């Protein structure tokens, strides 16, 4: 019943999770990200909240470009990534799509 794993299941657990935890390329850059050493709430402000502190951290981060690329490639819709808000990333993506 509840909390009991069925070891006799035909499908391995990884098959049941539909790839939710599949490796997603090289994310080793995340270990160098300055945001991993600061308060995560600064990077996910409430609607209308300030993004200034998060962007200040991003401006000093050595993996800012990788972070921004990851957020754009994965259509990240929340938080500050690579120094940009979701709205700024949408605008950036639209500008670069028009130039291509």
Steps between C-alpha positions, in 0.01 A plus 500: 500500500633849583876539520575146388711465188402226261828338400317272260404784268570425136629848416805649671435818696694708247253395230205604715636851555486581127846655494433758769841441650691426184838669467470831321838563345791655680382692805836504678495881470230508769758413766685823418188717507507775763124467551557155651683677783234764568137523608287334230203723581683794342486316166128426522342825620128544553315668215606864496794427734848631442742306281790734576683275751480194277620690195790641700610145588461393136711788376797363696444134410746317276233267358240763417499417128456127557220572745317728256540252216363219718197709602424595140554148365267358768241777479542576872205716597581590858780682672814686407734295282816637344412846627164516321141474614250284315370805313853604401579147382187495284599833344859378447375178341261690272772744390744220419234298319422798275871546422545135400 
